Amino acid sequence: MLQPIMHVLNVQRIILASGSPRRKQILQNIGLQFEAVPSTFEEDLDKSLFPHPSDYVKENARIKALDVANRLAGDKIVPDLVIGADTVVSMDNTIYEKPKSRDDAFKMITSLSGRPHTVYSGIALVSPSQSSVITSGELTKDGKFRLTLFHEGTDVMMTDMSEEVVRMYIETGEPMDKAGGYGIQAIGGTLVEGIRGDYFNVMGFPLHRFSRTLANLYQSQPSQT
């Protein structure tokens, strides 16, 4: 989907405002050239202020992207695009992020056992307001950047898990840096019965929606002949 505009993307400075190895892997696999500059945002927003998990992840993504964009704004080469992302698991009106401890991971994974939940990712695309390439998107209040926000949700069905299975999975160490306490791309994939939606979104980055949105933002650029 991005191939018609890849010649434009490859001459731009693109920043991923995340240190997530899964997000980096997903973008590297499609041939996108970018730098990873993690945000310093502490992700301490009050979840109760957001009517829906999708609003929460979009706001986290927005703050992360703008944090990095503002930090790099003084560079000699200003980023053409900053990508912010945030992912959570949601079930029964509860938002699950990364477990804080092994006990927290146990409670989290046990609560998901044998039940469906939804993985939400929010994406923020930030570009300079004077960009000659991206001319759409909402202007930030200071007028420095254009901002495009969206989210994606994927439904996941977890298998029934015994206490032994949960504890032994936690012993692998895999759950500790993942929203919801599991990673579908590795050992945690054995705990997933099925999904409805974007698999990559469960990994932490909604690849198809991102590609479609980016293609629309750059659609005014002519293809190479």
C-alpha positions as CSV (number, residue, x, y, z in Angstrom):
1,M,0.0,0.0,0.0
2,L,2.9,2.4,0.7
3,Q,5.0,1.4,-2.4
4,P,3.6,4.3,-4.6
5,I,4.9,6.9,-2.0
6,M,8.0,5.0,-0.7
7,H,10.2,7.2,-2.9
8,V,8.9,10.2,-1.0
9,L,9.1,8.6,2.4
10,N,12.7,7.4,1.9
11,V,14.0,11.0,1.5
12,Q,12.3,12.3,4.7
13,R,13.4,12.2,8.3
14,I,10.8,9.9,10.0
15,I,10.9,9.4,13.8
16,L,9.2,6.6,15.7
17,A,8.6,8.1,19.2
18,S,8.9,4.7,20.9
19,G,11.5,2.3,22.1
20,S,9.2,-0.7,21.6
21,P,11.1,-3.5,19.7
22,R,7.9,-4.8,18.3
23,R,6.9,-1.5,16.7
24,K,10.4,-1.1,15.3
25,Q,10.3,-4.6,13.9
26,I,6.9,-4.1,12.2
27,L,8.1,-0.9,10.5
28,Q,11.4,-2.3,9.5
29,N,9.7,-5.3,7.9
30,I,7.9,-3.0,5.5
31,G,11.1,-1.2,4.5
32,L,10.3,2.1,6.2
33,Q,13.5,4.1,7.0
34,F,13.2,5.8,10.4
35,E,14.9,6.7,13.7
36,A,13.6,5.5,17.0
37,V,13.6,8.3,19.6
38,P,11.6,7.3,22.7
39,S,9.3,9.8,24.4
40,T,10.1,10.9,27.9
41,F,6.4,11.2,28.8
42,E,5.7,9.3,32.0
43,E,2.3,8.0,30.8
44,D,0.6,9.0,34.0
45,L,-2.8,10.2,32.6
46,D,-5.9,9.6,34.8
47,K,-7.8,6.8,33.0
48,S,-11.1,7.8,34.6
49,L,-11.1,11.1,32.6
50,F,-11.5,9.2,29.3
51,P,-14.9,7.9,28.2
52,H,-13.4,5.1,26.2
53,P,-10.0,3.2,26.0
54,S,-9.6,4.5,22.4
55,D,-9.6,8.1,23.7
56,Y,-7.0,7.2,26.3
57,V,-4.5,5.6,23.8
58,K,-4.9,8.4,21.3
59,E,-4.1,11.0,24.0
60,N,-1.1,9.0,25.1
61,A,0.1,8.7,21.5
62,R,-0.5,12.4,20.9
63,I,1.6,13.5,23.9
64,K,4.4,11.1,23.1
65,A,4.6,12.3,19.5
66,L,4.5,16.0,20.4
67,D,7.0,15.5,23.2
68,V,9.5,14.1,20.7
69,A,8.6,16.6,17.9
70,N,9.1,19.6,20.2
71,R,12.4,18.1,21.5
72,L,13.8,17.7,18.0
73,A,12.4,21.0,16.7
74,G,15.7,22.6,17.4
75,D,17.7,20.2,15.2
76,K,19.2,21.3,12.0
77,I,17.2,18.7,10.2
78,V,13.6,19.0,11.5
79,P,11.7,15.7,11.4
80,D,9.2,15.5,8.5
81,L,7.1,13.0,10.4
82,V,6.9,11.8,14.0
83,I,4.9,8.7,14.8
84,G,3.5,8.2,18.3
85,A,1.8,5.0,19.5
86,D,0.2,3.6,22.6
87,T,-1.5,0.2,23.2
88,V,-3.6,-1.2,25.9
89,V,-5.9,-4.2,26.6
90,S,-9.4,-3.5,27.6
91,M,-12.0,-5.8,29.2
92,D,-15.1,-5.0,31.4
93,N,-14.4,-1.3,31.3
94,T,-10.9,-1.9,32.8
95,I,-7.7,-0.8,31.0
96,Y,-4.8,-3.1,31.3
97,E,-1.3,-1.8,30.6
98,K,2.1,-3.4,31.3
99,P,2.1,-5.3,34.6
100,K,3.9,-3.6,37.4
101,S,5.0,-6.9,39.1
102,R,4.8,-10.6,38.7
103,D,1.8,-10.7,41.0
104,D,0.2,-8.0,38.9
105,A,0.9,-10.1,35.8
106,F,-0.7,-13.1,37.4
107,K,-3.9,-11.2,38.3
108,M,-4.0,-9.7,34.8
109,I,-3.5,-12.9,32.8
110,T,-5.8,-14.9,35.1
111,S,-8.6,-12.3,34.6
112,L,-8.2,-12.7,30.8
113,S,-8.3,-16.5,30.9
114,G,-11.1,-18.0,28.8
115,R,-12.6,-14.6,28.0
116,P,-12.6,-12.2,25.1
117,H,-11.0,-8.8,25.3
118,T,-10.0,-5.9,23.0
119,V,-6.6,-4.5,22.2
120,Y,-6.7,-0.8,21.4
121,S,-3.8,1.1,19.8
122,G,-3.7,4.9,19.3
123,I,-1.5,6.4,16.6
124,A,-0.5,10.1,16.3
125,L,1.2,11.4,13.1
126,V,2.9,14.8,13.6
127,S,4.4,16.9,10.9
128,P,5.6,20.5,10.7
129,S,2.8,22.9,9.9
130,Q,4.9,24.3,7.0
131,S,5.4,20.9,5.4
132,S,5.0,21.0,1.6
133,V,4.2,17.2,1.6
134,I,1.6,16.8,4.4
135,T,-1.0,19.6,4.1
136,S,-3.9,18.0,6.0
137,G,-4.5,17.3,9.7
138,E,-5.4,19.4,12.6
139,L,-3.1,22.3,13.6
140,T,-1.8,22.2,17.1
141,K,-2.6,25.2,19.3
142,D,0.8,26.7,18.9
143,G,0.6,26.4,15.2
144,K,3.9,24.5,14.9
145,F,2.6,21.1,13.8
146,R,-0.1,19.2,12.0
147,L,-1.6,16.3,13.8
148,T,-3.5,13.2,12.6
149,L,-5.0,10.9,15.2
150,F,-6.6,7.5,14.9
151,H,-7.1,4.2,16.7
152,E,-7.6,0.6,15.9
153,G,-9.3,-2.2,18.0
154,T,-8.7,-5.9,17.7
155,D,-10.8,-8.5,19.5
156,V,-8.8,-11.4,21.1
157,M,-10.1,-14.6,22.6
158,M,-7.8,-16.2,25.2
159,T,-7.9,-19.9,26.1
160,D,-8.7,-21.2,29.6
161,M,-5.5,-21.3,31.6
162,S,-4.7,-23.2,34.7
163,E,-2.7,-21.5,37.5
164,E,0.3,-23.6,36.6
165,V,0.2,-22.4,32.9
166,V,-0.1,-18.8,34.0
167,R,2.7,-19.0,36.5
168,M,5.1,-20.8,34.2
169,Y,4.3,-18.3,31.4
170,I,5.2,-15.5,33.8
171,E,8.5,-17.3,34.6
172,T,9.6,-16.8,31.0
173,G,9.7,-13.1,31.7
174,E,7.7,-12.4,28.5
175,P,4.6,-10.7,30.1
176,M,6.5,-8.0,31.9
177,D,6.9,-5.4,29.2
178,K,3.6,-6.0,27.3
179,A,0.1,-4.5,27.6
180,G,-2.2,-7.1,29.1
181,G,0.7,-9.2,30.2
182,Y,1.1,-11.3,27.0
183,G,2.8,-11.2,23.7
184,I,0.9,-12.7,20.8
185,Q,4.1,-12.8,18.6
186,A,5.9,-15.2,20.9
187,I,5.1,-17.7,23.7
188,G,1.9,-15.8,24.5
189,G,0.6,-16.8,21.1
190,T,0.0,-20.3,22.4
191,L,-2.6,-18.8,24.8
192,V,-4.6,-17.1,22.1
193,E,-7.5,-19.1,20.5
194,G,-8.3,-16.5,17.9
195,I,-8.5,-12.8,16.9
196,R,-10.8,-10.7,14.9
197,G,-9.0,-7.7,13.3
198,D,-5.4,-6.7,12.7
199,Y,-2.9,-9.1,14.2
200,F,-0.1,-6.4,14.2
201,N,-2.4,-4.2,16.3
202,V,-2.2,-6.9,19.0
203,M,1.6,-6.7,18.7
204,G,1.3,-2.9,19.4
205,F,1.0,-1.2,16.0
206,P,-2.0,-1.2,13.6
207,L,0.0,-1.7,10.4
208,H,-2.8,-1.6,7.8
209,R,-4.6,1.4,9.3
210,F,-1.3,3.2,9.6
211,S,-0.4,2.5,6.0
212,R,-3.8,3.5,4.7
213,T,-3.7,6.7,6.6
214,L,-0.2,7.6,5.6
215,A,-1.0,6.9,2.0
216,N,-3.9,9.3,2.2
217,L,-1.7,12.0,3.7
218,Y,0.9,11.7,1.0
219,Q,-1.5,11.0,-1.9
220,S,-0.9,14.4,-3.5
221,Q,2.7,13.3,-4.3
222,P,3.3,12.1,-7.8
223,S,4.7,8.6,-8.3
224,Q,8.1,8.1,-9.9
225,T,8.1,7.4,-13.6
